[in-house]
Amino acid sequence: MIPATKMISKVLWDFNIDVNDIEIGYYDRVIHNNLFLKFTRLWIDPKNKFSFKITVDNKQVDIPYHRLRVIKNKGKIIWQRK
């Protein structure tokens, strides 16, 4: 299995993949469940190798890569943490 960061890099740089079709699922510690959101809502800082950012209620929230559970392309799983 390739690391989550490498899969995200592939999504960003593979011109055969439309980022508008990508959805990610990550584990939310507050509600104790997986949440899904469109890849286009992520903000990825190439200098930060530990987390990505999303905006929730007008606040930027860091989500550690280890909480990333699944990446889907058009509803089909293309990466999943075991």
mmCIF file of the N, C-alpha and C atoms, coordinates in Angstrom:
data_MODEL
# 
_entry.id   MODEL 
# 
loop_
_atom_site.group_PDB 
_atom_site.id 
_atom_site.type_symbol 
_atom_site.label_atom_id 
_atom_site.label_alt_id 
_atom_site.label_comp_id 
_atom_site.label_asym_id 
_atom_site.label_entity_id 
_atom_site.label_seq_id 
_atom_site.pdbx_PDB_ins_code 
_atom_site.Cartn_x 
_atom_site.Cartn_y 
_atom_site.Cartn_z 
_atom_site.occupancy 
_atom_site.B_iso_or_equiv 
_atom_site.pdbx_formal_charge 
_atom_site.auth_seq_id 
_atom_site.auth_comp_id 
_atom_site.auth_asym_id 
_atom_site.auth_atom_id 
_atom_site.pdbx_PDB_model_num 
ATOM 1   N N  . MET A 1 1  ? 0.847   -1.174 0.000   1.00 0.00 ? 1  MET A N  1 
ATOM 2   C CA . MET A 1 1  ? 0.000   0.000  0.000   1.00 0.00 ? 1  MET A CA 1 
ATOM 3   C C  . MET A 1 1  ? 0.896   1.242  0.000   1.00 0.00 ? 1  MET A C  1 
ATOM 4   N N  . ILE A 1 2  ? 0.567   2.179  -0.853  1.00 0.00 ? 2  ILE A N  1 
ATOM 5   C CA . ILE A 1 2  ? 1.345   3.413  -0.885  1.00 0.00 ? 2  ILE A CA 1 
ATOM 6   C C  . ILE A 1 2  ? 0.837   4.366  0.201   1.00 0.00 ? 2  ILE A C  1 
ATOM 7   N N  . PRO A 1 3  ? 1.703   5.232  0.719   1.00 0.00 ? 3  PRO A N  1 
ATOM 8   C CA . PRO A 1 3  ? 1.270   6.178  1.756   1.00 0.00 ? 3  PRO A CA 1 
ATOM 9   C C  . PRO A 1 3  ? 0.226   7.168  1.221   1.00 0.00 ? 3  PRO A C  1 
ATOM 10  N N  . ALA A 1 4  ? -0.574  7.691  2.135   1.00 0.00 ? 4  ALA A N  1 
ATOM 11  C CA . ALA A 1 4  ? -1.621  8.652  1.776   1.00 0.00 ? 4  ALA A CA 1 
ATOM 12  C C  . ALA A 1 4  ? -1.040  9.866  1.062   1.00 0.00 ? 4  ALA A C  1 
ATOM 13  N N  . THR A 1 5  ? 0.116   10.341 1.536   1.00 0.00 ? 5  THR A N  1 
ATOM 14  C CA . THR A 1 5  ? 0.704   11.534 0.923   1.00 0.00 ? 5  THR A CA 1 
ATOM 15  C C  . THR A 1 5  ? 1.072   11.299 -0.536  1.00 0.00 ? 5  THR A C  1 
ATOM 16  N N  . LYS A 1 6  ? 1.548   10.106 -0.851  1.00 0.00 ? 6  LYS A N  1 
ATOM 17  C CA . LYS A 1 6  ? 1.884   9.788  -2.248  1.00 0.00 ? 6  LYS A CA 1 
ATOM 18  C C  . LYS A 1 6  ? 0.637   9.682  -3.115  1.00 0.00 ? 6  LYS A C  1 
ATOM 19  N N  . MET A 1 7  ? -0.440  9.142  -2.555  1.00 0.00 ? 7  MET A N  1 
ATOM 20  C CA . MET A 1 7  ? -1.685  9.046  -3.311  1.00 0.00 ? 7  MET A CA 1 
ATOM 21  C C  . MET A 1 7  ? -2.263  10.432 -3.575  1.00 0.00 ? 7  MET A C  1 
ATOM 22  N N  . ILE A 1 8  ? -2.181  11.313 -2.597  1.00 0.00 ? 8  ILE A N  1 
ATOM 23  C CA . ILE A 1 8  ? -2.656  12.686 -2.801  1.00 0.00 ? 8  ILE A CA 1 
ATOM 24  C C  . ILE A 1 8  ? -1.812  13.378 -3.865  1.00 0.00 ? 8  ILE A C  1 
ATOM 25  N N  . SER A 1 9  ? -0.519  13.157 -3.828  1.00 0.00 ? 9  SER A N  1 
ATOM 26  C CA . SER A 1 9  ? 0.358   13.725 -4.849  1.00 0.00 ? 9  SER A CA 1 
ATOM 27  C C  . SER A 1 9  ? -0.015  13.206 -6.235  1.00 0.00 ? 9  SER A C  1 
ATOM 28  N N  . LYS A 1 10 ? -0.330  11.928 -6.324  1.00 0.00 ? 10 LYS A N  1 
ATOM 29  C CA . LYS A 1 10 ? -0.744  11.347 -7.610  1.00 0.00 ? 10 LYS A CA 1 
ATOM 30  C C  . LYS A 1 10 ? -2.029  12.011 -8.112  1.00 0.00 ? 10 LYS A C  1 
ATOM 31  N N  . VAL A 1 11 ? -2.980  12.209 -7.211  1.00 0.00 ? 11 VAL A N  1 
ATOM 32  C CA . VAL A 1 11 ? -4.238  12.864 -7.585  1.00 0.00 ? 11 VAL A CA 1 
ATOM 33  C C  . VAL A 1 11 ? -3.972  14.274 -8.102  1.00 0.00 ? 11 VAL A C  1 
ATOM 34  N N  . LEU A 1 12 ? -3.064  14.976 -7.441  1.00 0.00 ? 12 LEU A N  1 
ATOM 35  C CA . LEU A 1 12 ? -2.762  16.349 -7.839  1.00 0.00 ? 12 LEU A CA 1 
ATOM 36  C C  . LEU A 1 12 ? -2.059  16.443 -9.183  1.00 0.00 ? 12 LEU A C  1 
ATOM 37  N N  . TRP A 1 13 ? -1.181  15.499 -9.486  1.00 0.00 ? 13 TRP A N  1 
ATOM 38  C CA . TRP A 1 13 ? -0.322  15.617 -10.658 1.00 0.00 ? 13 TRP A CA 1 
ATOM 39  C C  . TRP A 1 13 ? -0.674  14.712 -11.821 1.00 0.00 ? 13 TRP A C  1 
ATOM 40  N N  . ASP A 1 14 ? -1.576  13.769 -11.657 1.00 0.00 ? 14 ASP A N  1 
ATOM 41  C CA . ASP A 1 14 ? -1.977  12.891 -12.750 1.00 0.00 ? 14 ASP A CA 1 
ATOM 42  C C  . ASP A 1 14 ? -3.070  13.599 -13.557 1.00 0.00 ? 14 ASP A C  1 
ATOM 43  N N  . PHE A 1 15 ? -2.739  13.951 -14.778 1.00 0.00 ? 15 PHE A N  1 
ATOM 44  C CA . PHE A 1 15 ? -3.676  14.713 -15.609 1.00 0.00 ? 15 PHE A CA 1 
ATOM 45  C C  . PHE A 1 15 ? -4.848  13.870 -16.103 1.00 0.00 ? 15 PHE A C  1 
ATOM 46  N N  . ASN A 1 16 ? -4.795  12.563 -15.888 1.00 0.00 ? 16 ASN A N  1 
ATOM 47  C CA . ASN A 1 16 ? -5.922  11.689 -16.240 1.00 0.00 ? 16 ASN A CA 1 
ATOM 48  C C  . ASN A 1 16 ? -6.982  11.659 -15.145 1.00 0.00 ? 16 ASN A C  1 
ATOM 49  N N  . ILE A 1 17 ? -6.668  12.243 -14.005 1.00 0.00 ? 17 ILE A N  1 
ATOM 50  C CA . ILE A 1 17 ? -7.598  12.276 -12.878 1.00 0.00 ? 17 ILE A CA 1 
ATOM 51  C C  . ILE A 1 17 ? -8.168  13.681 -12.744 1.00 0.00 ? 17 ILE A C  1 
ATOM 52  N N  . ASP A 1 18 ? -9.485  13.768 -12.733 1.00 0.00 ? 18 ASP A N  1 
ATOM 53  C CA . ASP A 1 18 ? -10.163 15.054 -12.524 1.00 0.00 ? 18 ASP A CA 1 
ATOM 54  C C  . ASP A 1 18 ? -10.397 15.228 -11.027 1.00 0.00 ? 18 ASP A C  1 
ATOM 55  N N  . VAL A 1 19 ? -9.750  16.221 -10.414 1.00 0.00 ? 19 VAL A N  1 
ATOM 56  C CA . VAL A 1 19 ? -9.863  16.407 -8.964  1.00 0.00 ? 19 VAL A CA 1 
ATOM 57  C C  . VAL A 1 19 ? -11.300 16.681 -8.522  1.00 0.00 ? 19 VAL A C  1 
ATOM 58  N N  . ASN A 1 20 ? -12.155 17.130 -9.435  1.00 0.00 ? 20 ASN A N  1 
ATOM 59  C CA . ASN A 1 20 ? -13.558 17.354 -9.091  1.00 0.00 ? 20 ASN A CA 1 
ATOM 60  C C  . ASN A 1 20 ? -14.298 16.050 -8.835  1.00 0.00 ? 20 ASN A C  1 
ATOM 61  N N  . ASP A 1 21 ? -13.749 14.918 -9.309  1.00 0.00 ? 21 ASP A N  1 
ATOM 62  C CA . ASP A 1 21 ? -14.359 13.603 -9.104  1.00 0.00 ? 21 ASP A CA 1 
ATOM 63  C C  . ASP A 1 21 ? -13.846 12.906 -7.847  1.00 0.00 ? 21 ASP A C  1 
ATOM 64  N N  . ILE A 1 22 ? -12.856 13.502 -7.188  1.00 0.00 ? 22 ILE A N  1 
ATOM 65  C CA . ILE A 1 22 ? -12.206 12.860 -6.048  1.00 0.00 ? 22 ILE A CA 1 
ATOM 66  C C  . ILE A 1 22 ? -12.895 13.262 -4.745  1.00 0.00 ? 22 ILE A C  1 
ATOM 67  N N  . GLU A 1 23 ? -13.085 12.266 -3.895  1.00 0.00 ? 23 GLU A N  1 
ATOM 68  C CA . GLU A 1 23 ? -13.674 12.469 -2.583  1.00 0.00 ? 23 GLU A CA 1 
ATOM 69  C C  . GLU A 1 23 ? -12.778 11.754 -1.565  1.00 0.00 ? 23 GLU A C  1 
ATOM 70  N N  . ILE A 1 24 ? -12.569 12.382 -0.427  1.00 0.00 ? 24 ILE A N  1 
ATOM 71  C CA . ILE A 1 24 ? -11.752 11.738 0.606   1.00 0.00 ? 24 ILE A CA 1 
ATOM 72  C C  . ILE A 1 24 ? -12.611 11.478 1.840   1.00 0.00 ? 24 ILE A C  1 
ATOM 73  N N  . GLY A 1 25 ? -12.241 10.440 2.557   1.00 0.00 ? 25 GLY A N  1 
ATOM 74  C CA . GLY A 1 25 ? -12.885 10.121 3.820   1.00 0.00 ? 25 GLY A CA 1 
ATOM 75  C C  . GLY A 1 25 ? -11.838 10.130 4.911   1.00 0.00 ? 25 GLY A C  1 
ATOM 76  N N  . TYR A 1 26 ? -12.111 10.835 5.982   1.00 0.00 ? 26 TYR A N  1 
ATOM 77  C CA . TYR A 1 26 ? -11.174 10.882 7.099   1.00 0.00 ? 26 TYR A CA 1 
ATOM 78  C C  . TYR A 1 26 ? -11.945 10.664 8.392   1.00 0.00 ? 26 TYR A C  1 
ATOM 79  N N  . TYR A 1 27 ? -11.223 10.201 9.405   1.00 0.00 ? 27 TYR A N  1 
ATOM 80  C CA . TYR A 1 27 ? -11.832 9.928  10.703  1.00 0.00 ? 27 TYR A CA 1 
ATOM 81  C C  . TYR A 1 27 ? -11.908 11.214 11.521  1.00 0.00 ? 27 TYR A C  1 
ATOM 82  N N  . ASP A 1 28 ? -13.110 11.559 11.960  1.00 0.00 ? 28 ASP A N  1 
ATOM 83  C CA . ASP A 1 28 ? -13.325 12.734 12.791  1.00 0.00 ? 28 ASP A CA 1 
ATOM 84  C C  . ASP A 1 28 ? -13.396 12.290 14.249  1.00 0.00 ? 28 ASP A C  1 
ATOM 85  N N  . ARG A 1 29 ? -12.491 12.813 15.065  1.00 0.00 ? 29 ARG A N  1 
ATOM 86  C CA . ARG A 1 29 ? -12.415 12.401 16.469  1.00 0.00 ? 29 ARG A CA 1 
ATOM 87  C C  . ARG A 1 29 ? -13.575 12.918 17.307  1.00 0.00 ? 29 ARG A C  1 
ATOM 88  N N  . VAL A 1 30 ? -14.220 13.990 16.877  1.00 0.00 ? 30 VAL A N  1 
ATOM 89  C CA . VAL A 1 30 ? -15.311 14.564 17.667  1.00 0.00 ? 30 VAL A CA 1 
ATOM 90  C C  . VAL A 1 30 ? -16.561 13.697 17.556  1.00 0.00 ? 30 VAL A C  1 
ATOM 91  N N  . ILE A 1 31 ? -16.923 13.309 16.325  1.00 0.00 ? 31 ILE A N  1 
ATOM 92  C CA . ILE A 1 31 ? -18.141 12.513 16.144  1.00 0.00 ? 31 ILE A CA 1 
ATOM 93  C C  . ILE A 1 31 ? -17.854 11.013 16.084  1.00 0.00 ? 31 ILE A C  1 
ATOM 94  N N  . HIS A 1 32 ? -16.579 10.642 16.122  1.00 0.00 ? 32 HIS A N  1 
ATOM 95  C CA . HIS A 1 32 ? -16.161 9.233  16.105  1.00 0.00 ? 32 HIS A CA 1 
ATOM 96  C C  . HIS A 1 32 ? -16.717 8.480  14.906  1.00 0.00 ? 32 HIS A C  1 
ATOM 97  N N  . ASN A 1 33 ? -16.562 9.094  13.745  1.00 0.00 ? 33 ASN A N  1 
ATOM 98  C CA . ASN A 1 33 ? -17.034 8.477  12.508  1.00 0.00 ? 33 ASN A CA 1 
ATOM 99  C C  . ASN A 1 33 ? -16.236 9.054  11.343  1.00 0.00 ? 33 ASN A C  1 
ATOM 100 N N  . ASN A 1 34 ? -16.321 8.388  10.191  1.00 0.00 ? 34 ASN A N  1 
ATOM 101 C CA . ASN A 1 34 ? -15.673 8.898  8.984   1.00 0.00 ? 34 ASN A CA 1 
ATOM 102 C C  . ASN A 1 34 ? -16.526 9.977  8.345   1.00 0.00 ? 34 ASN A C  1 
ATOM 103 N N  . LEU A 1 35 ? -15.888 11.040 7.899   1.00 0.00 ? 35 LEU A N  1 
ATOM 104 C CA . LEU A 1 35 ? -16.549 12.108 7.151   1.00 0.00 ? 35 LEU A CA 1 
ATOM 105 C C  . LEU A 1 35 ? -15.981 12.133 5.746   1.00 0.00 ? 35 LEU A C  1 
ATOM 106 N N  . PHE A 1 36 ? -16.822 12.431 4.776   1.00 0.00 ? 36 PHE A N  1 
ATOM 107 C CA . PHE A 1 36 ? -16.390 12.505 3.384   1.00 0.00 ? 36 PHE A CA 1 
ATOM 108 C C  . PHE A 1 36 ? -16.544 13.932 2.886   1.00 0.00 ? 36 PHE A C  1 
ATOM 109 N N  . LEU A 1 37 ? -15.577 14.360 2.084   1.00 0.00 ? 37 LEU A N  1 
ATOM 110 C CA . LEU A 1 37 ? -15.657 15.683 1.471   1.00 0.00 ? 37 LEU A CA 1 
ATOM 111 C C  . LEU A 1 37 ? -14.934 15.681 0.134   1.00 0.00 ? 37 LEU A C  1 
ATOM 112 N N  . LYS A 1 38 ? -15.271 16.650 -0.681  1.00 0.00 ? 38 LYS A N  1 
ATOM 113 C CA . LYS A 1 38 ? -14.651 16.778 -2.001  1.00 0.00 ? 38 LYS A CA 1 
ATOM 114 C C  . LYS A 1 38 ? -13.187 17.162 -1.852  1.00 0.00 ? 38 LYS A C  1 
ATOM 115 N N  . PHE A 1 39 ? -12.369 16.612 -2.706  1.00 0.00 ? 39 PHE A N  1 
ATOM 116 C CA . PHE A 1 39 ? -10.935 16.868 -2.687  1.00 0.00 ? 39 PHE A CA 1 
ATOM 117 C C  . PHE A 1 39 ? -10.637 18.353 -2.885  1.00 0.00 ? 39 PHE A C  1 
ATOM 118 N N  . THR A 1 40 ? -11.477 19.033 -3.640  1.00 0.00 ? 40 THR A N  1 
ATOM 119 C CA . THR A 1 40 ? -11.255 20.449 -3.924  1.00 0.00 ? 40 THR A CA 1 
ATOM 120 C C  . THR A 1 40 ? -11.394 21.316 -2.674  1.00 0.00 ? 40 THR A C  1 
ATOM 121 N N  . ARG A 1 41 ? -11.936 20.772 -1.574  1.00 0.00 ? 41 ARG A N  1 
ATOM 122 C CA . ARG A 1 41 ? -12.053 21.536 -0.325  1.00 0.00 ? 41 ARG A CA 1 
ATOM 123 C C  . ARG A 1 41 ? -10.783 21.456 0.516   1.00 0.00 ? 41 ARG A C  1 
ATOM 124 N N  . LEU A 1 42 ? -9.819  20.635 0.089   1.00 0.00 ? 42 LEU A N  1 
ATOM 125 C CA . LEU A 1 42 ? -8.569  20.501 0.835   1.00 0.00 ? 42 LEU A CA 1 
ATOM 126 C C  . LEU A 1 42 ? -7.619  21.626 0.481   1.00 0.00 ? 42 LEU A C  1 
ATOM 127 N N  . TRP A 1 43 ? -6.807  21.974 1.447   1.00 0.00 ? 43 TRP A N  1 
ATOM 128 C CA . TRP A 1 43 ? -5.689  22.879 1.197   1.00 0.00 ? 43 TRP A CA 1 
ATOM 129 C C  . TRP A 1 43 ? -4.453  22.143 1.652   1.00 0.00 ? 43 TRP A C  1 
ATOM 130 N N  . ILE A 1 44 ? -3.559  21.892 0.710   1.00 0.00 ? 44 ILE A N  1 
ATOM 131 C CA . ILE A 1 44 ? -2.368  21.109 1.003   1.00 0.00 ? 44 ILE A CA 1 
ATOM 132 C C  . ILE A 1 44 ? -1.144  22.000 0.930   1.00 0.00 ? 44 ILE A C  1 
ATOM 133 N N  . ASP A 1 45 ? -0.411  22.049 2.028   1.00 0.00 ? 45 ASP A N  1 
ATOM 134 C CA . ASP A 1 45 ? 0.832   22.800 2.106   1.00 0.00 ? 45 ASP A CA 1 
ATOM 135 C C  . ASP A 1 45 ? 1.974   21.820 1.856   1.00 0.00 ? 45 ASP A C  1 
ATOM 136 N N  . PRO A 1 46 ? 2.716   21.986 0.747   1.00 0.00 ? 46 PRO A N  1 
ATOM 137 C CA . PRO A 1 46 ? 3.779   21.028 0.439   1.00 0.00 ? 46 PRO A CA 1 
ATOM 138 C C  . PRO A 1 46 ? 4.868   20.960 1.512   1.00 0.00 ? 46 PRO A C  1 
ATOM 139 N N  . LYS A 1 47 ? 4.990   21.994 2.323   1.00 0.00 ? 47 LYS A N  1 
ATOM 140 C CA . LYS A 1 47 ? 5.996   21.989 3.388   1.00 0.00 ? 47 LYS A CA 1 
ATOM 141 C C  . LYS A 1 47 ? 5.541   21.191 4.608   1.00 0.00 ? 47 LYS A C  1 
ATOM 142 N N  . ASN A 1 48 ? 4.236   20.990 4.737   1.00 0.00 ? 48 ASN A N  1 
ATOM 143 C CA . ASN A 1 48 ? 3.695   20.259 5.875   1.00 0.00 ? 48 ASN A CA 1 
ATOM 144 C C  . ASN A 1 48 ? 3.478   18.803 5.482   1.00 0.00 ? 48 ASN A C  1 
ATOM 145 N N  . LYS A 1 49 ? 4.298   17.926 5.985   1.00 0.00 ? 49 LYS A N  1 
ATOM 146 C CA . LYS A 1 49 ? 4.221   16.518 5.626   1.00 0.00 ? 49 LYS A CA 1 
ATOM 147 C C  . LYS A 1 49 ? 3.346   15.721 6.590   1.00 0.00 ? 49 LYS A C  1 
ATOM 148 N N  . PHE A 1 50 ? 2.704   16.392 7.551   1.00 0.00 ? 50 PHE A N  1 
ATOM 149 C CA . PHE A 1 50 ? 1.953   15.689 8.577   1.00 0.00 ? 50 PHE A CA 1 
ATOM 150 C C  . PHE A 1 50 ? 0.447   15.882 8.510   1.00 0.00 ? 50 PHE A C  1 
ATOM 151 N N  . SER A 1 51 ? -0.014  16.967 7.852   1.00 0.00 ? 51 SER A N  1 
ATOM 152 C CA . SER A 1 51 ? -1.453  17.208 7.833   1.00 0.00 ? 51 SER A CA 1 
ATOM 153 C C  . SER A 1 51 ? -1.862  18.037 6.618   1.00 0.00 ? 51 SER A C  1 
ATOM 154 N N  . PHE A 1 52 ? -3.165  18.012 6.342   1.00 0.00 ? 52 PHE A N  1 
ATOM 155 C CA . PHE A 1 52 ? -3.755  18.886 5.328   1.00 0.00 ? 52 PHE A CA 1 
ATOM 156 C C  . PHE A 1 52 ? -4.784  19.750 6.036   1.00 0.00 ? 52 PHE A C  1 
ATOM 157 N N  . LYS A 1 53 ? -5.265  20.784 5.369   1.00 0.00 ? 53 LYS A N  1 
ATOM 158 C CA . LYS A 1 53 ? -6.214  21.709 5.988   1.00 0.00 ? 53 LYS A CA 1 
ATOM 159 C C  . LYS A 1 53 ? -7.554  21.659 5.263   1.00 0.00 ? 53 LYS A C  1 
ATOM 160 N N  . ILE A 1 54 ? -8.612  21.845 6.037   1.00 0.00 ? 54 ILE A N  1 
ATOM 161 C CA . ILE A 1 54 ? -9.941  22.045 5.474   1.00 0.00 ? 54 ILE A CA 1 
ATOM 162 C C  . ILE A 1 54 ? -10.542 23.249 6.196   1.00 0.00 ? 54 ILE A C  1 
ATOM 163 N N  . THR A 1 55 ? -11.584 23.826 5.614   1.00 0.00 ? 55 THR A N  1 
ATOM 164 C CA . THR A 1 55 ? -12.269 24.946 6.244   1.00 0.00 ? 55 THR A CA 1 
ATOM 165 C C  . THR A 1 55 ? -13.602 24.455 6.802   1.00 0.00 ? 55 THR A C  1 
ATOM 166 N N  . VAL A 1 56 ? -13.790 24.668 8.094   1.00 0.00 ? 56 VAL A N  1 
ATOM 167 C CA . VAL A 1 56 ? -15.025 24.296 8.773   1.00 0.00 ? 56 VAL A CA 1 
ATOM 168 C C  . VAL A 1 56 ? -15.501 25.510 9.559   1.00 0.00 ? 56 VAL A C  1 
ATOM 169 N N  . ASP A 1 57 ? -16.719 25.949 9.272   1.00 0.00 ? 57 ASP A N  1 
ATOM 170 C CA . ASP A 1 57 ? -17.286 27.127 9.959   1.00 0.00 ? 57 ASP A CA 1 
ATOM 171 C C  . ASP A 1 57 ? -16.342 28.323 9.908   1.00 0.00 ? 57 ASP A C  1 
ATOM 172 N N  . ASN A 1 58 ? -15.791 28.592 8.727   1.00 0.00 ? 58 ASN A N  1 
ATOM 173 C CA . ASN A 1 58 ? -14.883 29.708 8.472   1.00 0.00 ? 58 ASN A CA 1 
ATOM 174 C C  . ASN A 1 58 ? -13.580 29.644 9.266   1.00 0.00 ? 58 ASN A C  1 
ATOM 175 N N  . LYS A 1 59 ? -13.207 28.460 9.737   1.00 0.00 ? 59 LYS A N  1 
ATOM 176 C CA . LYS A 1 59 ? -11.936 28.259 10.429  1.00 0.00 ? 59 LYS A CA 1 
ATOM 177 C C  . LYS A 1 59 ? -11.158 27.175 9.703   1.00 0.00 ? 59 LYS A C  1 
ATOM 178 N N  . GLN A 1 60 ? -9.849  27.361 9.605   1.00 0.00 ? 60 GLN A N  1 
ATOM 179 C CA . GLN A 1 60 ? -9.018  26.318 9.015   1.00 0.00 ? 60 GLN A CA 1 
ATOM 180 C C  . GLN A 1 60 ? -8.686  25.288 10.078  1.00 0.00 ? 60 GLN A C  1 
ATOM 181 N N  . VAL A 1 61 ? -8.890  24.038 9.735   1.00 0.00 ? 61 VAL A N  1 
ATOM 182 C CA . VAL A 1 61 ? -8.656  22.929 10.650  1.00 0.00 ? 61 VAL A CA 1 
ATOM 183 C C  . VAL A 1 61 ? -7.604  22.013 10.042  1.00 0.00 ? 61 VAL A C  1 
ATOM 184 N N  . ASP A 1 62 ? -6.611  21.626 10.845  1.00 0.00 ? 62 ASP A N  1 
ATOM 185 C CA . ASP A 1 62 ? -5.604  20.670 10.391  1.00 0.00 ? 62 ASP A CA 1 
ATOM 186 C C  . ASP A 1 62 ? -6.125  19.254 10.615  1.00 0.00 ? 62 ASP A C  1 
ATOM 187 N N  . ILE A 1 63 ? -6.000  18.433 9.582   1.00 0.00 ? 63 ILE A N  1 
ATOM 188 C CA . ILE A 1 63 ? -6.352  17.024 9.677   1.00 0.00 ? 63 ILE A CA 1 
ATOM 189 C C  . ILE A 1 63 ? -5.076  16.221 9.428   1.00 0.00 ? 63 ILE A C  1 
ATOM 190 N N  . PRO A 1 64 ? -4.601  15.482 10.414  1.00 0.00 ? 64 PRO A N  1 
ATOM 191 C CA . PRO A 1 64 ? -3.387  14.686 10.214  1.00 0.00 ? 64 PRO A CA 1 
ATOM 192 C C  . PRO A 1 64 ? -3.615  13.602 9.148   1.00 0.00 ? 64 PRO A C  1 
ATOM 193 N N  . TYR A 1 65 ? -2.581  13.343 8.362   1.00 0.00 ? 65 TYR A N  1 
ATOM 194 C CA . TYR A 1 65 ? -2.690  12.337 7.311   1.00 0.00 ? 65 TYR A CA 1 
ATOM 195 C C  . TYR A 1 65 ? -3.032  10.957 7.865   1.00 0.00 ? 65 TYR A C  1 
ATOM 196 N N  . HIS A 1 66 ? -2.648  10.670 9.106   1.00 0.00 ? 66 HIS A N  1 
ATOM 197 C CA . HIS A 1 66 ? -2.940  9.333  9.637   1.00 0.00 ? 66 HIS A CA 1 
ATOM 198 C C  . HIS A 1 66 ? -4.439  9.117  9.872   1.00 0.00 ? 66 HIS A C  1 
ATOM 199 N N  . ARG A 1 67 ? -5.243  10.191 9.830   1.00 0.00 ? 67 ARG A N  1 
ATOM 200 C CA . ARG A 1 67 ? -6.688  10.030 9.955   1.00 0.00 ? 67 ARG A CA 1 
ATOM 201 C C  . ARG A 1 67 ? -7.383  9.853  8.605   1.00 0.00 ? 67 ARG A C  1 
ATOM 202 N N  . LEU A 1 68 ? -6.639  10.001 7.520   1.00 0.00 ? 68 LEU A N  1 
ATOM 203 C CA . LEU A 1 68 ? -7.191  9.759  6.192   1.00 0.00 ? 68 LEU A CA 1 
ATOM 204 C C  . LEU A 1 68 ? -7.482  8.268  6.058   1.00 0.00 ? 68 LEU A C  1 
ATOM 205 N N  . ARG A 1 69 ? -8.699  7.905  5.682   1.00 0.00 ? 69 ARG A N  1 
ATOM 206 C CA . ARG A 1 69 ? -9.103  6.499  5.617   1.00 0.00 ? 69 ARG A CA 1 
ATOM 207 C C  . ARG A 1 69 ? -9.320  5.988  4.204   1.00 0.00 ? 69 ARG A C  1 
ATOM 208 N N  . VAL A 1 70 ? -9.866  6.839  3.318   1.00 0.00 ? 70 VAL A N  1 
ATOM 209 C CA . VAL A 1 70 ? -10.221 6.358  1.985   1.00 0.00 ? 70 VAL A CA 1 
ATOM 210 C C  . VAL A 1 70 ? -10.180 7.518  0.987   1.00 0.00 ? 70 VAL A C  1 
ATOM 211 N N  . ILE A 1 71 ? -9.822  7.201  -0.253  1.00 0.00 ? 71 ILE A N  1 
ATOM 212 C CA . ILE A 1 71 ? -9.891  8.156  -1.358  1.00 0.00 ? 71 ILE A CA 1 
ATOM 213 C C  . ILE A 1 71 ? -10.695 7.488  -2.465  1.00 0.00 ? 71 ILE A C  1 
ATOM 214 N N  . LYS A 1 72 ? -11.701 8.197  -2.968  1.00 0.00 ? 72 LYS A N  1 
ATOM 215 C CA . LYS A 1 72 ? -12.568 7.655  -4.019  1.00 0.00 ? 72 LYS A CA 1 
ATOM 216 C C  . LYS A 1 72 ? -12.488 8.525  -5.259  1.00 0.00 ? 72 LYS A C  1 
ATOM 217 N N  . ASN A 1 73 ? -12.593 7.872  -6.405  1.00 0.00 ? 73 ASN A N  1 
ATOM 218 C CA . ASN A 1 73 ? -12.684 8.555  -7.694  1.00 0.00 ? 73 ASN A CA 1 
ATOM 219 C C  . ASN A 1 73 ? -13.990 8.112  -8.340  1.00 0.00 ? 73 ASN A C  1 
ATOM 220 N N  . LYS A 1 74 ? -14.919 9.036  -8.493  1.00 0.00 ? 74 LYS A N  1 
ATOM 221 C CA . LYS A 1 74 ? -16.256 8.755  -9.029  1.00 0.00 ? 74 LYS A CA 1 
ATOM 222 C C  . LYS A 1 74 ? -16.941 7.647  -8.236  1.00 0.00 ? 74 LYS A C  1 
ATOM 223 N N  . GLY A 1 75 ? -16.770 7.668  -6.920  1.00 0.00 ? 75 GLY A N  1 
ATOM 224 C CA . GLY A 1 75 ? -17.414 6.688  -6.057  1.00 0.00 ? 75 GLY A CA 1 
ATOM 225 C C  . GLY A 1 75 ? -16.671 5.371  -5.910  1.00 0.00 ? 75 GLY A C  1 
ATOM 226 N N  . LYS A 1 76 ? -15.636 5.144  -6.715  1.00 0.00 ? 76 LYS A N  1 
ATOM 227 C CA . LYS A 1 76 ? -14.856 3.908  -6.654  1.00 0.00 ? 76 LYS A CA 1 
ATOM 228 C C  . LYS A 1 76 ? -13.622 4.134  -5.781  1.00 0.00 ? 76 LYS A C  1 
ATOM 229 N N  . ILE A 1 77 ? -13.367 3.230  -4.846  1.00 0.00 ? 77 ILE A N  1 
ATOM 230 C CA . ILE A 1 77 ? -12.217 3.355  -3.954  1.00 0.00 ? 77 ILE A CA 1 
ATOM 231 C C  . ILE A 1 77 ? -10.925 3.144  -4.742  1.00 0.00 ? 77 ILE A C  1 
ATOM 232 N N  . ILE A 1 78 ? -10.035 4.159  -4.671  1.00 0.00 ? 78 ILE A N  1 
ATOM 233 C CA . ILE A 1 78 ? -8.727  4.033  -5.333  1.00 0.00 ? 78 ILE A CA 1 
ATOM 234 C C  . ILE A 1 78 ? -7.599  3.924  -4.323  1.00 0.00 ? 78 ILE A C  1 
ATOM 235 N N  . TRP A 1 79 ? -7.889  4.221  -3.059  1.00 0.00 ? 79 TRP A N  1 
ATOM 236 C CA . TRP A 1 79 ? -6.920  4.059  -1.983  1.00 0.00 ? 79 TRP A CA 1 
ATOM 237 C C  . TRP A 1 79 ? -7.688  3.888  -0.692  1.00 0.00 ? 79 TRP A C  1 
ATOM 238 N N  . GLN A 1 80 ? -7.212  2.968  0.156   1.00 0.00 ? 80 GLN A N  1 
ATOM 239 C CA . GLN A 1 80 ? -7.868  2.760  1.444   1.00 0.00 ? 80 GLN A CA 1 
ATOM 240 C C  . GLN A 1 80 ? -6.837  2.286  2.458   1.00 0.00 ? 80 GLN A C  1 
ATOM 241 N N  . ARG A 1 81 ? -6.911  2.857  3.638   1.00 0.00 ? 81 ARG A N  1 
ATOM 242 C CA . ARG A 1 81 ? -6.042  2.430  4.740   1.00 0.00 ? 81 ARG A CA 1 
ATOM 243 C C  . ARG A 1 81 ? -6.589  1.113  5.290   1.00 0.00 ? 81 ARG A C  1 
ATOM 244 N N  . LYS A 1 82 ? -5.682  0.196  5.600   1.00 0.00 ? 82 LYS A N  1 
ATOM 245 C CA . LYS A 1 82 ? -6.114  -1.098 6.151   1.00 0.00 ? 82 LYS A CA 1 
ATOM 246 C C  . LYS A 1 82 ? -6.397  -0.992 7.622   1.00 0.00 ? 82 LYS A C  1 
# 
